Amino acid sequence: MSQSYFFAPERWATSRFIVRCYRPGDGPLLADAVNTSYEHLKSFMVWAQPHTSLEDAEQLVRRWRARYLMNSEFVLGIFSSDERRLLGSSGFHLREEGLENRAAEIGMWIRADAAGQGLGTAVLQAMLHWGFTVWPWERLVWRCNCRNDASRRTAEKGGMMLEGTFRAYERRSDGKRDDFFYFSALREEWHMANDE
Ligand SMILES: CC(C)(COP(=O)(O)OP(=O)(O)OC[C@H]1O[C@@H](n2cnc3c(N)ncnc32)[C@H](O)[C@@H]1OP(=O)(O)O)[C@@H](O)C(=O)NCCC(=O)NCCS
């Protein structure tokens, strides 16, 4: 194996939650989180469906694990400290030319009964901290539908900067088009603001 192969970090713990890559066996926790959150997720998460079976959820976490090990995509679960409950999901998604470009997009959803309590903001801050100290990211972005007030506020409170608006960026099922905000955070700026 090449010496330069990237071994992705796998886990970041805070006093409130753990962010880690999914593992085989996490399927039931994922199914519980998404099945109790459908109404909360359906407006902005295009993949949301009323029911996800245990088999489908297990298949998903295994696929994410495989892609993680292959450095294709880094989907991360947000777990309670005892890891018995999945609080949501995040990830460093390679949508900005990927690993070599050292840029990634942070995605996130928080389960319905844990949302609106400051968790999303805390997870975003943890992702930026982890991303700019342990991971090699130089640029991290957050993209959100302009109608998604919770997501926009999370990016703002998390300390990301609004770069601009992509007009008529995404087509809805009713044929209308939505504008999207683009936020970013840069490694150098993050260190200037956060290093002692
Ligand atoms: C967006 C999301 C991840 C934020 O996580 P969260 O834990 O709810 O966020 P926080 O509790 O840290 O709140 C952050 C800000 O959003 C606001 N907020 C939370 N839920 C809100 C809602 N339903 N409507 C409007 N604002 C909302 C909070 O009030 C807070 O802003 P404030 O301090 O000005 O009051 C979460 O609401 C979610 O999973 N939404 C559905 C999926 C989604 O849209 N993901 C983002 C895709 S870009």
Ligand as a Chemical Component Dictionary entry (heavy atoms), coordinates in Angstrom:
data_LIG
# 
_chem_comp.id                   LIG 
_chem_comp.type                 NON-POLYMER 
_chem_comp.pdbx_formal_charge   0 
_chem_comp.three_letter_code    LIG 
# 
loop_
_chem_comp_atom.comp_id 
_chem_comp_atom.atom_id 
_chem_comp_atom.alt_atom_id 
_chem_comp_atom.type_symbol 
_chem_comp_atom.charge 
_chem_comp_atom.model_Cartn_x 
_chem_comp_atom.model_Cartn_y 
_chem_comp_atom.model_Cartn_z 
_chem_comp_atom.pdbx_ordinal 
LIG C1  C1  C 0 -30.953 22.152 10.603 1  
LIG C2  C2  C 0 -30.703 21.283 11.848 2  
LIG C3  C3  C 0 -29.556 20.317 11.558 3  
LIG C4  C4  C 0 -30.293 22.220 12.994 4  
LIG O1  O1  O 0 -30.069 21.445 14.159 5  
LIG P1  P1  P 0 -30.727 21.898 15.553 6  
LIG O2  O2  O 0 -30.169 21.022 16.602 7  
LIG O3  O3  O 0 -32.185 21.934 15.398 8  
LIG O4  O4  O 0 -30.120 23.385 15.662 9  
LIG P2  P2  P 0 -29.937 24.288 16.967 10 
LIG O5  O5  O 0 -30.839 23.815 18.067 11 
LIG O6  O6  O 0 -28.475 24.372 17.237 12 
LIG O7  O7  O 0 -30.498 25.679 16.471 13 
LIG C5  C5  C 0 -29.797 26.494 15.587 14 
LIG C6  C6  C 0 -30.681 27.670 15.204 15 
LIG O8  O8  O 0 -31.740 27.216 14.356 16 
LIG C7  C7  C 0 -32.979 27.652 14.893 17 
LIG N1  N1  N 0 -33.985 26.640 14.622 18 
LIG C8  C8  C 0 -33.994 25.354 15.033 19 
LIG N2  N2  N 0 -35.105 24.739 14.560 20 
LIG C9  C9  C 0 -35.767 25.672 13.848 21 
LIG C10 C10 C 0 -36.957 25.642 13.077 22 
LIG N3  N3  N 0 -37.676 24.520 12.961 23 
LIG N4  N4  N 0 -37.333 26.780 12.438 24 
LIG C11 C11 C 0 -36.597 27.918 12.533 25 
LIG N5  N5  N 0 -35.439 27.995 13.224 26 
LIG C12 C12 C 0 -35.041 26.889 13.868 27 
LIG C13 C13 C 0 -32.725 27.754 16.377 28 
LIG O9  O9  O 0 -33.702 28.551 16.995 29 
LIG C14 C14 C 0 -31.342 28.348 16.398 30 
LIG O10 O10 O 0 -31.357 29.726 16.085 31 
LIG P3  P3  P 0 -31.533 30.884 17.193 32 
LIG O11 O11 O 0 -30.419 30.694 18.141 33 
LIG O12 O12 O 0 -31.476 32.111 16.383 34 
LIG O13 O13 O 0 -32.838 30.698 17.874 35 
LIG C15 C15 C 0 -31.973 20.503 12.285 36 
LIG O14 O14 O 0 -33.003 21.395 12.588 37 
LIG C16 C16 C 0 -32.447 19.481 11.259 38 
LIG O15 O15 O 0 -32.070 18.334 11.324 39 
LIG N6  N6  N 0 -33.335 19.905 10.312 40 
LIG C17 C17 C 0 -33.863 18.990 9.315  41 
LIG C18 C18 C 0 -32.783 18.542 8.337  42 
LIG C19 C19 C 0 -32.081 19.726 7.695  43 
LIG O16 O16 O 0 -32.730 20.665 7.240  44 
LIG N7  N7  N 0 -30.731 19.674 7.658  45 
LIG C20 C20 C 0 -29.895 20.731 7.132  46 
LIG C21 C21 C 0 -29.706 20.570 5.691  47 
LIG S1  S1  S 0 -28.656 21.878 5.039  48 
# 
loop_
_chem_comp_bond.comp_id 
_chem_comp_bond.atom_id_1 
_chem_comp_bond.atom_id_2 
_chem_comp_bond.value_order 
_chem_comp_bond.pdbx_ordinal 
LIG C1  C2  SING 1  
LIG C2  C3  SING 2  
LIG C2  C4  SING 3  
LIG C2  C15 SING 4  
LIG C4  O1  SING 5  
LIG O1  P1  SING 6  
LIG P1  O2  DOUB 7  
LIG P1  O3  SING 8  
LIG P1  O4  SING 9  
LIG O4  P2  SING 10 
LIG P2  O5  DOUB 11 
LIG P2  O6  SING 12 
LIG P2  O7  SING 13 
LIG O7  C5  SING 14 
LIG C5  C6  SING 15 
LIG C6  O8  SING 16 
LIG C6  C14 SING 17 
LIG O8  C7  SING 18 
LIG C7  N1  SING 19 
LIG C7  C13 SING 20 
LIG N1  C8  SING 21 
LIG N1  C12 SING 22 
LIG C8  N2  DOUB 23 
LIG N2  C9  SING 24 
LIG C9  C10 SING 25 
LIG C9  C12 DOUB 26 
LIG C10 N3  SING 27 
LIG C10 N4  DOUB 28 
LIG N4  C11 SING 29 
LIG C11 N5  DOUB 30 
LIG N5  C12 SING 31 
LIG C13 O9  SING 32 
LIG C13 C14 SING 33 
LIG C14 O10 SING 34 
LIG O10 P3  SING 35 
LIG P3  O11 DOUB 36 
LIG P3  O12 SING 37 
LIG P3  O13 SING 38 
LIG C15 O14 SING 39 
LIG C15 C16 SING 40 
LIG C16 O15 DOUB 41 
LIG C16 N6  SING 42 
LIG N6  C17 SING 43 
LIG C17 C18 SING 44 
LIG C18 C19 SING 45 
LIG C19 O16 DOUB 46 
LIG C19 N7  SING 47 
LIG N7  C20 SING 48 
LIG C20 C21 SING 49 
LIG C21 S1  SING 50 
# 
